[in-house]
C-alpha cells in the first residue's frame, strides 16, 4: 500500500463509481501470480532478477534494462513524495510545494529507521493501513449512509468494460500501482534473505511458504484497495458535498484533487478532524515504507545489472531530487489541483514499464535449463504468461490516451 494505490483507487471510484472494481480484483490476482513466480526464481536459482538478466542476456541489454527500472523507481518515488506532501499539508497546513521539498529530507528519517529493522517499520505501517481498513469495513457494512449497493458491486466485479472515456488509463494506473515492475526485482532478492538450505525439501518448503505469504498479503491489499474505491464511489461519485459525523457538511467539486480530500471517506464515521489526522498519518507512514522498499529495490537493480554499489542515503537523495523537481515545477505552474493527476500519471508509467520486468522473469522461470525441476508448472505458465500478455496488450492499446493525458498533466487541461 503506497500513495499510488490511494490515488488510482480514489480517482477510479470518484469518476466511474464501481466500474473499475473488477480491475482492482484482476490486478491483485495478476500480482499474486507474478510475485509467486518471482519468489520461485530467487529461491531456486539463488539469483535476483537483475543478476539473472546480467548473466543470461547479451551484454548490451544491461543499460536499457537498468535504466527502465530506474525510471520505474523514480515514478514510485514521485508518488511517495506527493503522498507524503499531502499528509504534511493536512497535518501541519504546510503549502504543497514546501511540503514536497521537505520530503527530500526524509533520507534522515530513513537513516534513523534503519536501526529498528524493516519488520518493525512494516508492522507500524500495517497497523495504520489496517486501522483505515477496519474503519472502511464499518462504514461499508455498518453505516446506512455509506452502505453500498452490493448487487451493483457484484455486477461490476464480473462484467468488465471500458464503457466511459478515460477508464482505460485509470485502469492501467491501478495495475501499475498494484503489480509494480521493480517489486518483481525486489521480491526475487528478498526471498533470499531467509537462510535456505539448497536441498530439495528446503527449496520446496521455501517456495510453499512464499506462495502462502504472497497470497495472504495481496489478498488483504485487495480488500483495502477495493474498500478505498467503493468508499470513493459512495462519497464522491456524482456528489458535491459529504455530511460528516456531527452533522457538518463539507463541500467539494467534481474537479477536486481527490487525494487531498480523500480523508472525507473516513469522515462519516470519525468526523472531519479525526478523519483528516488518521488519513494523513497513514498516508505518511505508507509513503515512508514505500520509500524504504524503493531504496532497497534501487540497490538490487543497480548492483545486479551494473555491479555498482553506493550508500543507501546517497542513492535515496539522488532519486528523490530527480523525482521532486518536475513535481514542484508542474505544481508551481498548474497549482495544487494537479497532485492526483501527477500521482496517477506515475502509476500509468509503472504499468507501461511492467513488460520489461515480466517477460524476462517468465522466460527464465519457464526454462528447464535455468530452473531445472523448479520451472513453472502448467498453471503458473498459463496464469503468468496470460497476465503478461494481457498487461502488454492493455499498455499498447492505451498508449495514445496515456500520452495525451501525460501532455495534459504537464501543460494543463
Secondary structure, DSSP 8 states (H G I E B T S, - for coil): --HHHHHHHHHHHHHHTTTTHHHHHHHHHHHHHHHHHHHHHHHHHS--HHHHHHHHS-TTHHHHHHHHHHHHHHHHHHHHHHHHHHHHHHHH---HHHHHHHHTTHHHHHHHHHTT-HHHHHHHHHHHHHHHHHHHHHHHHH-GGG---HHHHHHHHH-----STTHHHHHHHHHHHHH-HHHHHHHHHHTTSS----SHHHHHHHHHHHHHHHHHHHHHHHHHHHHHHHHHHHHHTT-SEEE-TTS-EEE--TT--GGGSTTHHHHHHH-HHHHHHHHHHHHHHHHHHHHHHHHHHHHHHHHHHH-----HHHHHHHHHHHHHHHHHHHHHHH-GGGHHHHHHHHHHHHHHHTHHHHHHHHHHHT-HHHHGGGS--HHHHHHHHHHHHHHHHHHHHHHHHHHHHHHHHHH--
